[in-house]
Amino acid sequence: MAKKSKAPAARKKPAPKTRKPTARAKTAKPRRDPLAPTPVMTGKGPGPLEVGKSLVEMFNRGLFAEIEDTWWDKKKIASVEGHGVGMAWVGLKAVRAKNDGWVAEHAIHGASAEGPFVGSTGFTVRFKMDVETKATGQRQVMDEVGVYTVENGKIVREEFMYLIP
Amino acid sequence: MAKKSKAPAARKKPAPKTRKPTARAKTAKPRRDPLAPTPVMTGKGPGPLEVGKSLVEMFNRGLFAEIEDTWWDKKKIASVEGHGVGMAWVGLKAVRAKNDGWVAEHAIHGASAEGPFVGSTGFTVRFKMDVETKATGQRQVMDEVGVYTVENGKIVREEFMYLIP
């Protein structure tokens, strides 16, 4: 069940159980409430909100190369394709080779990005692309979600997930 | 740049560079092409497609408890809330406590799930919920994406990401 709240549940955690004082009690560290949540962070630099907003804006202006230049972690970037492909391309050269191959084989007649949907470890974007496969002339509207992981202000991982109607 | 293809790029990898034969060449293992992708798998049991389809169908029938009973990995489940909350609840008791708290504080006037969008490590679902905060009477339509990770036929992690307009 989804949850969205301006008042984090952390503030609503039940009061800690009282314990009888013991000889060790004065020096013992307070025991952590096992039901309490722990913070999730992405490190230094721009977080998922800033990176996600910028990516969506760049995509909708057609600035695809700028997305890579600005936001990819050049040392860590990995790209995973979803259902029916099931593969991970790891490293800048491998991801570039995948994308270059795809661009060479397809003509894009229209593309839009919706989002970002902003999480704690990253963000997601919904893409719709009107795409023609050059070799066959086949045209289709792709409807998919990109799931992006952010670390220290850069995108380190993307996974594309396809709408199965 | 997103990619969707019935013909995995694995088949399109460039031919390996030819090497002059050496004394070691006959026994050397073939060197892996560093640009080639590697398979991504979720282990035994139902994969992201099956789990995702079932979750969406159950959600749209209002069978929220059944989703947990059927698909959560009771030992590993972790739930992460996104932007503005930034917390992870780890373990069955903690995730249940979070959800129970949320359900107690809100009235749901309508809810729908769209998807699944199917990846390699899991799937995503887009949720729209018409929700009233009981204490204040405030009503809003939440628009968010749930990102689910599947391992060995179960959901081990969910992260909710909120649409920031």
Contacts between the chains, C-beta under 8 A, distances in Angstrom:
chain1	res1	chain2	res2	distance
A	1	B	64	5.5
A	1	B	99	4.7
A	1	B	102	6.7
A	1	B	103	6.7
A	2	B	127	5.3
A	2	B	129	6.7
A	2	B	142	7.0
A	2	B	144	5.9
A	2	B	146	6.3
A	2	B	160	5.2
A	3	B	81	5.8
A	3	B	85	7.8
A	3	B	98	6.3
A	3	B	99	6.9
A	3	B	102	4.3
A	3	B	160	6.7
A	4	B	81	7.5
A	4	B	85	7.7
A	4	B	131	7.8
A	4	B	142	5.2
A	4	B	144	6.6
A	4	B	160	7.2
A	4	B	162	6.0
A	5	B	81	7.9
A	5	B	85	6.7
A	5	B	102	6.9
A	5	B	105	7.9
A	6	B	84	7.0
A	8	B	81	7.7
A	8	B	85	5.1
A	8	B	86	8.0
A	8	B	87	6.1
A	9	B	81	8.0
A	9	B	85	7.9
A	9	B	87	7.4
A	9	B	89	7.6
A	9	B	97	7.8
A	9	B	98	5.1
A	9	B	101	5.5
A	9	B	102	7.4
A	10	B	87	6.1
A	12	B	101	5.6
A	13	B	97	8.0
A	34	B	91	7.0
A	34	B	93	7.1
A	34	B	94	6.8
A	35	B	89	7.8
A	35	B	93	5.9
A	35	B	94	4.7
A	35	B	97	4.8
A	36	B	94	7.5
A	37	B	81	7.8
A	37	B	87	3.6
A	37	B	88	5.7
A	37	B	89	4.7
A	37	B	90	7.9
A	37	B	94	7.0
A	37	B	98	7.3
A	38	B	87	6.7
A	38	B	88	5.4
A	38	B	90	7.1
A	39	B	86	5.9
A	39	B	87	6.1
A	39	B	88	7.8
A	40	B	80	5.8
A	40	B	86	5.5
A	40	B	87	6.3
A	40	B	88	5.0
A	41	B	86	7.2
A	48	B	82	7.8
A	48	B	83	6.8
A	49	B	83	5.9
A	49	B	164	6.4
A	52	B	164	7.5
A	53	B	164	7.1
A	64	B	1	5.4
A	80	B	40	5.8
A	80	B	119	6.8
A	80	B	120	5.2
A	80	B	121	6.8
A	81	B	3	5.9
A	81	B	4	7.5
A	81	B	5	7.7
A	81	B	8	7.6
A	81	B	9	7.9
A	81	B	37	7.8
A	81	B	120	6.9
A	82	B	48	7.8
A	82	B	117	7.7
A	82	B	118	5.6
A	82	B	119	3.7
A	82	B	120	5.3
A	83	B	48	6.8
A	83	B	49	5.8
A	83	B	118	3.7
A	83	B	119	6.7
A	83	B	120	7.3
A	84	B	6	6.7
A	85	B	3	8.0
A	85	B	4	7.8
A	85	B	5	6.6
A	85	B	8	5.0
A	85	B	9	7.8
A	85	B	120	7.4
A	86	B	8	7.9
A	86	B	39	5.9
A	86	B	40	5.5
A	86	B	41	7.2
A	86	B	120	4.8
A	87	B	8	6.0
A	87	B	9	7.3
A	87	B	10	6.0
A	87	B	37	3.6
A	87	B	38	6.7
A	87	B	39	6.0
A	87	B	40	6.4
A	87	B	120	7.3
A	88	B	37	5.7
A	88	B	38	5.4
A	88	B	39	7.8
A	88	B	40	5.0
A	88	B	120	7.3
A	89	B	9	7.6
A	89	B	35	7.8
A	89	B	37	4.7
A	90	B	37	7.9
A	90	B	38	7.1
A	91	B	34	7.0
A	93	B	34	7.0
A	93	B	35	5.9
A	94	B	34	6.8
A	94	B	35	4.7
A	94	B	36	7.5
A	94	B	37	7.0
A	97	B	9	7.8
A	97	B	14	8.0
A	97	B	35	4.8
A	98	B	3	6.5
A	98	B	9	5.1
A	98	B	37	7.2
A	99	B	1	4.7
A	99	B	3	6.8
A	101	B	9	5.6
A	101	B	12	5.6
A	102	B	1	6.8
A	102	B	3	4.4
A	102	B	5	6.9
A	102	B	9	7.4
A	103	B	1	6.8
A	105	B	5	8.0
A	115	B	163	6.6
A	115	B	164	7.7
A	116	B	161	7.7
A	116	B	163	7.8
A	116	B	164	6.1
A	117	B	82	7.7
A	117	B	144	6.2
A	117	B	145	4.3
A	117	B	161	3.9
A	117	B	162	6.1
A	117	B	163	5.1
A	117	B	164	7.5
A	118	B	82	5.6
A	118	B	83	3.8
A	118	B	161	5.6
A	118	B	162	5.8
A	118	B	164	5.2
A	119	B	80	6.8
A	119	B	82	3.7
A	119	B	83	6.7
A	119	B	147	6.9
A	119	B	159	4.9
A	119	B	160	6.8
A	119	B	161	3.6
A	119	B	162	7.9
A	120	B	80	5.2
A	120	B	81	6.9
A	120	B	82	5.3
A	120	B	83	7.3
A	120	B	85	7.4
A	120	B	86	4.8
A	120	B	87	7.3
A	120	B	88	7.3
A	120	B	159	6.6
A	121	B	80	6.8
A	121	B	159	6.4
A	122	B	161	7.9
A	123	B	161	6.0
A	124	B	124	6.3
A	124	B	145	4.8
A	124	B	147	6.4
A	124	B	161	5.2
A	126	B	126	7.5
A	126	B	145	7.9
A	127	B	2	5.1
A	129	B	2	6.5
A	131	B	4	7.8
A	142	B	2	6.9
A	142	B	4	5.1
A	144	B	2	5.9
A	144	B	4	6.4
A	144	B	117	6.2
A	145	B	117	4.3
A	145	B	124	4.8
A	145	B	126	7.9
A	145	B	145	6.7
A	146	B	2	6.2
A	147	B	119	6.9
A	147	B	124	6.5
A	147	B	147	5.6
A	159	B	119	4.9
A	159	B	120	6.6
A	159	B	121	6.4
A	160	B	2	5.3
A	160	B	3	6.6
A	160	B	4	7.1
A	160	B	119	6.8
A	161	B	116	7.7
A	161	B	117	3.9
A	161	B	118	5.6
A	161	B	119	3.6
A	161	B	122	7.9
A	161	B	123	6.0
A	161	B	124	5.2
A	162	B	4	5.9
A	162	B	117	6.1
A	162	B	118	5.8
A	162	B	119	7.8
A	163	B	115	6.6
A	163	B	116	7.8
A	163	B	117	5.1
A	163	B	118	8.0
A	164	B	49	6.4
A	164	B	52	7.5
A	164	B	53	7.1
A	164	B	115	7.7
A	164	B	116	6.1
A	164	B	117	7.5
A	164	B	118	5.2
